[in-house]
């Protein structure tokens, strides 16, 4: 495509990819707005806020703090809706070291349920993680169409209106940072009303192939693509996601794509696709790993720890592939009877989306498989699988510090921060068995045992290899993985994005829209 008008447009607007150090940079002459489905904090009954859980929330809090962003989010719960109704939709909420203005959008409970529990989960989530049994599911019926129109589209419109209201009151050109799959329509809606805004949408989950998107009716998948193409930059976790997005634009929408520049031309505008693998705050994660609470949990662990400890820390989501992990462990016990009594698989699981039938059924299947393995192989005071449900960050951190093998075998995953946390804090020369379909595999594949997440024989072999591997080899992998995480930390994730946005906005004559 060299010499074409498209190529010339790309060359004029191409954001730089260089990064000079990991210094946090502010954005001159811009006022940032961070947009997400979920607010960073939830209201306490006695007043004030409690911080949301999870590594992604930590990353977004850091991003909001660095960019001094206002934050727009949905009032998801009765408590949030009541708080907004009684005391207004704009609040001052804590970030990490500073504060931000938090602006709530208040869909009705029915609208939110259709938007989140009918369309976002499971329809979009299942498509983007390749979870549908296409011979039987999904069935796109009137319920889905109504939920799309009255829920997903309506809530996206409400969020976009709030972003525009906030943006119009800011002193500088808005920089709008939209996050995740619940809000695909927001960028174009904002672009139509704030044509001067610089807009980025970050996807935390995988982007599937063009063919798999055709599970959705054309009007839905076209609206999603058009919504994202309201951005200046569409951001992903991995280079594979970028390639799949560009192919989707070309094959499903007939748009001109430049693969070398990772760019799409639409309506005379260039939209860039970039990948910025999310990461963790190394300093705060390390402090937590050495905290008193974690040490207490670690002492408890030592009371029952077997010679060989296999660990997994996950939400009970079908995409996490928990059942196949247990089936692989069952193969390990069958193939290596010498391990009986000397190994235990500790699965510490957080129940997820139990309002969705598919998720409830998956938890039931997890329990059934564990019960069968323990009944078949356990005895004499030994239990092959230790299954726990709950949410205790100190207990999870103690597990990550002490694993011999960490199993992370998702069907597909956007990134998977547990891998990075485990690589950073483990002190047992532990080995990570990692699905090649996890986004983190792109960064860490040289320092883990890679597996196909559908092949339980290969998974069992990798777990065995991790157990019998020499101390020197285990330590080499462990230390190398740790260094990758330290180098590619949360600061680099933020700085890479900010630098590309700065370079784009600084181009002479650049005018979004």
Rosetta blueprint (number, residue, H / E / L):
1 X L
2 X L
3 X L
4 X L
5 X H
6 X H
7 X H
8 X H
9 X H
10 X H
11 X H
12 X H
13 X H
14 X L
15 X L
16 X L
17 X L
18 X L
19 X L
20 X L
21 X L
22 X L
23 X L
24 X L
25 X L
26 X L
27 X L
28 X L
29 X L
30 X E
31 X E
32 X E
33 X E
34 X E
35 X E
36 X L
37 X L
38 X L
39 X L
40 X L
41 X E
42 X E
43 X E
44 X L
45 X L
46 X L
47 X L
48 X L
49 X E
50 X E
51 X E
52 X L
53 X L
54 X L
55 X H
56 X H
57 X H
58 X H
59 X H
60 X H
61 X H
62 X H
63 X H
64 X H
65 X H
66 X H
67 X H
68 X L
69 X L
70 X E
71 X E
72 X E
73 X E
74 X E
75 X L
76 X L
77 X L
78 X H
79 X H
80 X H
81 X H
82 X H
83 X H
84 X H
85 X H
86 X H
87 X H
88 X L
89 X L
90 X E
91 X E
92 X E
93 X E
94 X E
95 X L
96 X L
97 X L
98 X L
99 X E
100 X E
101 X E
102 X E
103 X E
104 X E
105 X E
106 X L
107 X L
108 X L
109 X H
110 X H
111 X H
112 X H
113 X H
114 X H
115 X H
116 X H
117 X H
118 X H
119 X H
120 X H
121 X H
122 X H
123 X H
124 X H
125 X H
126 X H
127 X H
128 X H
129 X L
130 X L
131 X L
132 X L
133 X L
134 X L
135 X L
136 X L
137 X L
138 X L
139 X L
140 X L
141 X L
142 X H
143 X H
144 X H
145 X H
146 X H
147 X H
148 X H
149 X H
150 X H
151 X H
152 X H
153 X H
154 X H
155 X H
156 X H
157 X H
158 X H
159 X H
160 X H
161 X H
162 X H
163 X H
164 X H
165 X H
166 X H
167 X H
168 X H
169 X L
170 X L
171 X L
172 X L
173 X E
174 X E
175 X E
176 X E
177 X E
178 X E
179 X E
180 X L
181 X H
182 X H
183 X H
184 X L
185 X L
186 X H
187 X H
188 X H
189 X H
190 X H
191 X H
192 X H
193 X H
194 X L
195 X L
196 X L
197 X L
198 X E
199 X E
200 X E
201 X E
202 X E
203 X L
204 X L
205 X L
206 X L
207 X L
208 X L
209 X L
210 X H
211 X H
212 X H
213 X H
214 X L
215 X L
216 X L
217 X L
218 X H
219 X H
220 X H
221 X H
222 X H
223 X H
224 X H
225 X H
226 X H
227 X H
228 X H
229 X L
230 X L
231 X L
232 X L
233 X E
234 X E
235 X E
236 X E
237 X L
238 X L
239 X H
240 X H
241 X H
242 X H
243 X H
244 X H
245 X H
246 X H
247 X H
248 X H
249 X H
250 X H
251 X H
252 X H
253 X H
254 X L
255 X L
256 X E
257 X E
258 X E
259 X L
260 X L
261 X L
262 X L
263 X E
264 X E
265 X E
266 X E
267 X L
268 X L
269 X E
270 X E
271 X E
272 X E
273 X E
274 X E
275 X E
276 X L
277 X L
278 X L
279 X L
280 X L
281 X L
282 X H
283 X H
284 X H
285 X H
286 X H
287 X H
288 X H
289 X H
290 X L
291 X L
292 X H
293 X H
294 X H
295 X H
296 X H
297 X H
298 X H
299 X H
300 X H
301 X H
302 X H
303 X H
304 X H
305 X L
306 X L
307 X L
308 X E
309 X E
310 X E
311 X E
312 X E
313 X E
314 X E
315 X E
316 X L
317 X L
318 X H
319 X H
320 X H
321 X L
322 X H
323 X H
324 X H
325 X H
326 X H
327 X H
328 X H
329 X H
330 X H
331 X H
332 X H
333 X H
334 X H
335 X H
336 X L
337 X H
338 X H
339 X H
340 X L
341 X L
342 X L
343 X E
344 X E
345 X E
346 X E
347 X E
348 X E
349 X E
350 X E
351 X L
352 X L
353 X L
354 X L
355 X L
356 X L
357 X H
358 X H
359 X H
360 X H
361 X H
362 X H
363 X H
364 X H
365 X H
366 X H
367 X H
368 X H
369 X H
370 X H
371 X H
372 X H
373 X H
374 X H
375 X H
376 X H
377 X H
378 X L
379 X E
380 X L
381 X L
382 X E
383 X L
384 X L
385 X E
386 X E
387 X E
388 X E
389 X E
390 X L
391 X L
392 X L
393 X H
394 X H
395 X H
396 X H
397 X H
398 X H
399 X H
400 X H
401 X H
402 X H
403 X L
404 X L
405 X E
406 X E
407 X E
408 X E
409 X L
410 X L
411 X L
412 X L
413 X E
414 X L
415 X L
416 X L
417 X H
418 X H
419 X H
420 X H
421 X H
422 X H
423 X H
424 X H
425 X H
426 X L
427 X L
428 X L
429 X L
430 X L
431 X E
432 X E
433 X E
434 X E
435 X E
436 X L
437 X L
438 X E
439 X L
440 X L
441 X H
442 X H
443 X H
444 X H
445 X H
446 X H
447 X H
448 X L
449 X E
450 X E
451 X E
452 X L
453 X L
454 X L
455 X L
456 X H
457 X H
458 X H
459 X H
460 X H
461 X H
462 X H
463 X H
464 X H
465 X H
466 X H
467 X H
468 X H
469 X L
470 X L
471 X H
472 X H
473 X H
474 X H
475 X H
476 X H
477 X H
478 X H
479 X H
480 X H
481 X H
482 X H
483 X H
484 X H
485 X H
486 X H
487 X H
488 X L
489 X L
490 X H
491 X H
492 X H
493 X H
494 X H
495 X H
496 X H
497 X H
498 X H
499 X H
500 X H
501 X H
502 X H
503 X H
504 X H
505 X H
506 X H
507 X L
508 X L
509 X L
510 X L
511 X L
512 X L
513 X L
